[in-house]
Amino acid sequence: MAAGMLTFEELKREIAEGTIDTVIAAMVDLQGRLVGKRFHAEYFADSGHEETHGCNYLLGVDIEMEPVPGYKAASWDLGYGDFTLKPDMATLRRVPWLPGTALVICDVVDHHHEDVPHSPRAMLKKQLRRLEAMKLKAYVASELEFFLFDDSYDSAHQKGYHNLKTAGHYIEDYHILQTTKDEVVMRALRNGLQGAGIPVENSKGEWGPGQEEINVRYAEALEMADRHAIIKNGAKEIAYGLGKAITFMAKWDYGMAGSSSHVHQSLWSKDGKSPLFFDKAGDHGMSATMKQYLAGQLEHAREITYFLAPYINSYKRFMAGTFAPTRAVWSFDNRTAGYRVCGAGTKAIRVECRIGGADLNPYLAFAALIAAGLDGVEKKMKLESAFSGDAYDPSKKVREIPKTLREAAALLDGSKFLRSTMGDDVIDHYVHTAEWEQFEFDRRVTDLELKRGFERY
């Protein structure tokens, strides 16, 4: 067991010793955020660990926590009842940056203890059951980028999120001097995550002023999704405690780099001992299984984009010449392509999806990518030739990433593949989520409209 993880017996012992007095029981909402309750630790150990309840509107609200009309699963007509939050005790861990606190991730189930199908964790678990039936296991690693600010969250809000001071004032990609200035936050983040049972590999400066990246060790897909959600929540809590702010917006400023969440994936044997993407005799070490898996992701790349880019803002990141992809093609060591093969010729060979932004919900992203890849394996899809050159080049007539949320939502809605593998009700739930996001944006007056039109319209 990784350092920082807790068994139930260890938790009870620490409660008795007075070192843990609070347990956070949290589910993951549509936006990938942790939401739930703080238990007095003694009550959690006594009975709270079995289950608790939450209003089912938690999977039917927008990012403002406003109830969204029109969902089939939760509405005023249905009375906004409860669902059950079932702690997954395998996720129990310390939270070193919060005194006396432990955290457990909960599954969302109905009153018959069946998974609520549109809950993000259940959607990923459904795809993992498909893997298990095929005697396969998926390992995943998601790299997270974000911007660090010298402003606190309170001061950023008071400024209306204008004229914010990034932690640096020049590009700091791989830069040691500038990242030394950021160490008060980044050291706390690395050590805090390590102490919460999330093995950290490294952090580094990224391409924008004040932009950072955190990399943690790969894990089985569900564990990695849990880690990803905890990393985002923990990074914000640690920054808040130090009077700083962090944003995981895909594109927080037009003139700055976007923030991505590259997702590395590989399939292994069920016992985790044999890498099924590696074939020493294959082209660049790529096995037939790997080629089929990647072919499936390319075949369905446009349909699954919503699960990698869920907001209006997500599509502002897809700009040529910014290291964010605009084309859903695959290549070898080429950062202009949407999909990249890394570790060619070695047992570490893997597929890197570069399309997702830092704003993605990891459970939904992993579920969609695995579903698409498995479709390729099941149907033995043929992999198209690797792209070479500059994928930003407009003269290249290749598969494009959807340019707007509106386009991605329409592709999601019309996807027979996703409807067959995830279910009509689940896809309808997320189409409605996307359409509400679009509706909310369409009726608002933006800063750009004011700047351009106040005098000149």
C-alpha positions in Angstrom: 0.0 0.0 0.0 1.3 3.4 -1.0 2.4 5.8 1.8 -0.5 8.0 2.8 -3.2 5.4 2.0 -5.2 4.1 5.0 -6.8 0.8 5.9 -10.0 1.1 7.9 -8.2 -0.4 10.9 -5.5 2.3 10.6 -8.1 5.0 10.4 -9.8 3.8 13.6 -6.5 3.6 15.4 -5.6 7.2 14.4 -9.1 8.4 15.4 -8.5 6.8 18.8 -5.1 8.5 19.0 -6.6 11.9 18.1 -4.5 12.4 14.9 -7.5 12.2 12.6 -10.8 13.9 13.5 -12.4 14.6 10.1 -13.2 12.3 7.2 -14.3 13.8 3.8 -16.6 11.5 1.9 -16.7 12.9 -1.7 -18.3 11.9 -5.0 -17.3 13.4 -8.3 -19.8 15.6 -10.1 -20.3 16.2 -13.9 -17.6 18.8 -13.8 -15.1 16.4 -12.2 -15.2 18.3 -8.8 -15.2 16.7 -5.4 -18.5 17.3 -3.7 -19.8 15.6 -0.5 -19.6 15.9 3.3 -17.2 16.2 6.2 -17.8 13.6 8.9 -16.7 13.7 12.4 -14.3 10.8 12.3 -15.8 8.9 15.1 -19.2 8.9 13.4 -17.6 7.8 10.1 -15.9 4.9 11.8 -19.1 3.9 13.6 -21.5 3.9 10.7 -20.8 6.6 8.1 -18.3 4.4 6.3 -21.2 2.2 5.2 -23.1 4.8 3.2 -24.5 8.4 3.3 -26.8 10.3 1.0 -26.8 13.3 -1.2 -29.4 15.2 -3.3 -29.5 13.8 -6.8 -29.4 17.3 -8.2 -25.6 17.0 -7.7 -25.5 15.3 -11.1 -28.0 17.7 -12.6 -26.5 21.2 -11.9 -24.2 23.4 -13.9 -20.9 24.8 -12.8 -22.6 27.5 -10.8 -24.5 24.7 -8.9 -27.8 25.9 -10.4 -30.3 23.1 -11.1 -30.6 22.7 -14.8 -34.1 22.0 -16.2 -34.7 19.2 -18.6 -32.8 16.3 -17.2 -34.7 12.9 -17.1 -32.8 11.7 -14.0 -33.4 14.7 -11.7 -35.9 17.5 -11.8 -38.4 19.6 -9.9 -41.1 17.3 -11.2 -39.3 14.3 -9.6 -38.8 16.3 -6.4 -35.0 16.2 -6.4 -34.7 13.1 -4.2 -31.6 11.5 -2.8 -29.1 9.0 -4.1 -26.7 7.0 -2.0 -23.0 7.7 -1.7 -21.1 4.5 -1.0 -17.5 5.0 0.2 -15.0 3.0 -1.7 -12.7 2.2 1.2 -9.8 1.3 -1.1 -9.5 5.0 -1.8 -9.2 6.0 1.9 -6.2 8.3 2.4 -4.7 11.1 4.5 -5.0 14.7 3.3 -1.6 16.1 4.6 -2.5 19.7 3.7 -5.7 19.7 5.9 -5.0 19.1 9.6 -6.4 15.9 11.0 -8.2 14.9 7.8 -8.7 11.8 5.7 -10.6 11.5 2.4 -12.6 8.7 0.7 -14.1 8.7 -2.8 -17.7 7.5 -3.0 -19.6 5.6 -5.7 -23.0 7.0 -6.6 -25.6 4.3 -6.3 -29.4 4.2 -6.2 -31.4 2.9 -3.2 -31.0 -0.6 -4.6 -27.3 -0.1 -4.5 -27.0 -0.2 -8.3 -24.7 2.3 -10.0 -26.3 5.5 -11.1 -25.4 5.1 -14.8 -24.7 8.7 -15.7 -22.4 9.2 -12.7 -18.8 9.7 -14.0 -17.2 7.0 -11.9 -19.9 4.5 -12.9 -19.3 5.3 -16.6 -15.6 4.5 -16.3 -16.3 1.3 -14.3 -18.6 0.1 -17.0 -15.8 0.3 -19.6 -13.4 -1.4 -17.2 -15.8 -4.3 -16.9 -15.5 -4.6 -20.7 -11.8 -4.8 -20.3 -12.0 -7.4 -17.6 -14.3 -9.6 -19.7 -11.5 -9.5 -22.4 -8.9 -10.3 -19.8 -7.3 -6.9 -20.2 -6.2 -4.1 -17.9 -5.8 -0.4 -18.8 -3.0 1.7 -17.3 -3.4 5.4 -17.6 -1.4 8.5 -16.7 -2.8 12.0 -17.0 -0.4 15.0 -17.1 -2.0 18.2 -15.7 -1.0 21.7 -16.6 -2.3 24.8 -14.8 -1.5 28.5 -14.2 -0.3 29.7 -10.8 -1.0 33.3 -9.7 0.4 35.5 -7.0 -3.2 36.8 -6.5 -5.4 34.9 -4.0 -8.8 33.5 -5.0 -10.4 36.3 -3.1 -8.3 39.1 -4.7 -8.9 37.6 -8.2 -12.6 37.7 -7.6 -12.5 41.3 -6.3 -10.6 42.2 -9.5 -13.2 40.6 -11.6 -10.5 38.2 -12.8 -8.8 41.0 -14.7 -5.2 42.2 -14.4 -4.1 39.1 -12.5 -0.4 38.6 -11.7 0.9 35.2 -12.9 3.6 33.7 -10.7 6.2 34.6 -13.4 6.4 37.1 -16.2 8.2 35.1 -18.9 7.9 31.7 -20.5 9.3 29.1 -18.0 9.2 25.9 -19.9 11.7 23.6 -18.1 13.1 26.7 -16.5 14.8 26.1 -13.1 15.3 29.7 -11.9 11.6 30.7 -12.4 10.3 27.5 -11.0 12.5 28.1 -7.9 10.4 31.2 -7.3 7.2 29.0 -7.5 8.6 26.4 -5.1 6.6 27.6 -2.1 3.5 26.1 -3.8 5.0 23.4 -6.0 7.0 21.8 -3.2 4.0 21.8 -1.0 2.0 20.2 -3.8 4.5 17.5 -4.6 5.0 16.5 -1.0 1.3 16.9 -0.2 0.2 14.5 -3.0 3.0 12.0 -2.1 1.7 12.1 1.4 -1.9 11.4 0.2 -0.9 8.2 -1.6 -0.4 9.7 -5.0 3.2 8.9 -6.2 4.6 12.1 -7.8 7.2 11.8 -10.5 8.1 15.5 -11.1 6.8 19.0 -11.7 8.1 21.5 -14.3 7.6 24.9 -15.7 5.4 25.0 -18.8 5.1 27.2 -21.8 3.3 30.2 -20.3 4.4 32.6 -17.6 3.4 31.1 -14.3 2.3 27.9 -16.0 3.2 24.6 -14.3 2.9 20.9 -14.9 2.6 18.1 -12.4 3.3 14.4 -13.4 2.4 11.4 -11.3 3.0 7.7 -11.8 0.7 5.8 -14.1 -1.9 3.6 -12.5 -5.0 1.5 -13.4 -7.6 3.7 -15.0 -10.0 4.0 -12.1 -7.2 4.8 -9.6 -5.7 7.3 -12.0 -9.0 9.1 -12.4 -9.4 9.3 -8.6 -5.8 10.6 -8.3 -6.6 13.2 -11.0 -9.7 14.5 -9.2 -7.8 14.7 -5.9 -4.8 16.5 -7.6 -7.0 19.3 -8.9 -8.9 19.7 -5.7 -5.7 19.5 -3.6 -3.7 21.9 -5.8 -6.4 24.6 -5.3 -6.6 23.9 -1.5 -2.8 24.1 -1.2 -2.6 27.3 -3.2 -5.5 28.8 -1.2 -3.7 28.1 2.0 -0.6 29.9 0.8 -2.5 33.0 -0.4 -2.2 32.0 -4.1 -4.6 30.9 -6.8 -4.5 28.2 -9.5 -6.7 27.8 -12.6 -7.2 24.7 -14.6 -9.1 26.6 -17.3 -8.2 25.3 -20.8 -7.5 28.9 -22.0 -7.6 31.5 -19.3 -6.2 34.3 -21.5 -6.2 34.8 -25.3 -2.5 35.8 -25.3 -1.3 32.9 -23.1 -0.8 29.2 -23.7 -3.6 26.8 -23.0 -3.5 24.2 -20.3 -3.8 20.6 -21.3 -4.3 17.2 -19.7 -2.5 14.8 -21.9 -3.7 11.2 -21.3 -1.2 8.3 -21.8 -2.8 4.8 -22.2 -1.7 1.2 -22.6 -3.3 -2.2 -22.3 -1.8 -5.0 -20.3 -2.7 -8.5 -19.4 -5.2 -8.9 -16.6 -2.4 -9.8 -14.1 -0.5 -6.6 -15.1 2.6 -8.5 -16.2 2.5 -8.5 -20.0 2.4 -5.2 -22.0 0.0 -5.9 -24.8 0.9 -2.8 -26.9 4.5 -4.0 -27.3 5.6 -6.4 -30.0 9.3 -6.5 -30.6 8.8 -7.7 -34.1 6.1 -5.0 -34.9 6.6 -1.7 -36.6 8.4 0.5 -34.0 7.4 -2.1 -31.4 3.7 -1.6 -32.0 1.6 -4.8 -31.6 -1.6 -5.5 -33.6 -3.6 -4.8 -30.5 -2.1 -1.4 -30.1 -2.7 -0.5 -33.8 -6.3 -1.6 -33.5 -6.8 0.4 -30.2 -5.4 3.5 -31.7 -7.4 3.0 -34.9 -10.6 2.9 -32.8 -9.7 6.2 -31.1 -9.1 7.9 -34.4 -12.3 6.4 -35.9 -14.3 7.9 -33.0 -12.1 10.9 -32.2 -14.7 13.6 -33.2 -17.6 11.8 -31.5 -15.7 11.6 -28.1 -14.3 15.2 -28.2 -17.0 16.5 -25.8 -15.7 14.2 -23.1 -12.2 15.7 -23.6 -13.4 19.3 -24.0 -16.6 19.9 -22.1 -16.9 23.7 -22.0 -17.2 26.7 -24.4 -13.7 27.7 -23.2 -12.2 24.3 -24.0 -12.3 25.1 -27.7 -10.4 28.4 -27.3 -7.3 26.2 -26.6 -7.2 24.6 -30.0 -5.0 27.2 -31.8 -2.3 26.5 -34.3 1.2 27.1 -33.1 0.5 26.8 -29.4 1.3 23.1 -28.9 -2.4 22.4 -28.5 -3.6 20.1 -31.4 -6.2 21.1 -34.1 -6.1 17.8 -36.0 -7.1 14.3 -34.7 -4.3 12.4 -36.4 -1.6 10.2 -35.0 2.1 10.5 -35.3 5.3 9.5 -33.6 7.3 12.0 -31.7 5.3 15.0 -33.1 3.6 17.5 -30.7 1.4 19.0 -33.5 -0.7 15.8 -33.7 -3.7 15.0 -31.6 -2.5 11.5 -30.8 1.2 10.6 -30.3 2.9 7.3 -29.9 5.5 7.5 -27.1 8.1 5.0 -26.0 8.3 3.4 -29.5 10.3 0.2 -29.5 10.1 -0.4 -25.8 7.8 -2.1 -23.3 6.7 1.4 -22.2 5.1 2.1 -25.7 1.8 3.9 -25.3 -0.7 6.2 -26.9 -0.8 9.8 -25.7 -4.0 11.7 -26.4 -3.1 15.4 -26.6 -6.7 16.7 -27.2 -8.0 17.1 -23.7 -7.6 20.3 -21.7 -7.0 20.6 -18.0 -10.7 21.2 -17.5 -11.7 17.7 -18.5 -13.5 15.3 -16.2 -11.0 12.4 -16.0 -13.6 9.7 -15.5 -15.5 10.7 -18.6 -12.3 11.2 -20.7 -10.9 7.8 -19.7 -14.2 6.1 -20.3 -14.6 7.6 -23.8 -11.0 6.9 -24.8 -11.1 3.3 -23.6 -14.5 2.7 -25.2 -13.2 4.0 -28.5 -10.0 2.0 -28.3 -11.8 -1.3 -27.4 -14.2 -0.8 -30.4 -11.1 -0.8 -32.5 -9.8 -4.0 -30.9 -13.1 -5.8 -31.1 -13.6 -4.8 -34.8 -9.9 -5.3 -35.6 -9.8 -1.8 -37.2 -6.9 -1.0 -39.6 -4.7 1.8 -38.5 -4.2 4.6 -41.0 -0.6 5.7 -41.8 1.2 7.9 -39.4 1.0 11.6 -40.1 4.3 13.4 -40.6 5.1 17.1 -40.8 3.2 20.0 -39.4 -0.4 19.1 -38.5 -1.3 22.8 -38.2 -0.7 23.2 -41.9 -4.1 24.2 -43.4 -3.2 22.6 -46.7 -3.2 19.2 -45.1 -6.7 17.7 -45.6 -7.0 15.5 -42.5 -9.4 14.9 -39.7 -10.1 18.0 -37.6 -11.0 18.3 -34.0 -14.4 20.0 -33.6 -14.0 23.7 -33.4 -16.8 24.5 -31.0 -18.8 23.0 -28.2 -21.9 23.3 -30.4 -20.3 21.0 -33.0 -19.0 18.6 -30.4 -22.4 18.3 -28.8 -24.0 17.5 -32.1 -21.4 14.8 -32.8 -22.0 13.4 -29.4 -25.8 13.4 -29.9 -25.5 11.6 -33.2 -23.0 9.0 -32.2 -24.5 5.5 -32.6 -21.3 4.1 -31.2 -21.4 6.0 -27.9 -25.1 5.4 -27.6 -24.6 1.6 -28.0 -21.7 1.4 -25.6 -22.8 4.0 -22.9 -26.5 3.9 -23.3 -29.0 6.4 -24.7 -30.0 7.9 -21.3 -26.4 8.5 -20.4 -25.6 10.2 -23.7 -28.8 12.2 -23.6 -27.8 13.4 -20.1 -24.4 14.8 -21.4 -25.9 16.2 -24.6 -28.3 18.2 -22.4 -25.3 19.3 -20.2 -23.5 20.5 -23.3 -26.5 22.3 -24.7 -27.2 24.0 -21.4 -23.6 25.2 -21.3 -24.0 26.6 -24.8 -27.3 28.2 -24.0 -25.9 29.9 -20.9 -23.0 31.4 -22.9 -25.2 32.4 -25.9 -27.4 34.7 -23.8 -24.5 36.5 -22.0 -22.9 39.8 -22.9 -19.1 39.2 -23.1 -16.2 41.6 -22.4 -15.3 41.5 -26.1 -18.8 42.7 -27.1 -18.5 45.6 -24.7 -15.0 46.6 -25.9 -16.0 46.4 -29.6 -19.5 47.7 -29.5 -20.0 50.2 -26.6 -19.1 53.1 -28.8 -18.8 51.6 -32.3 -22.1 49.7 -32.8 
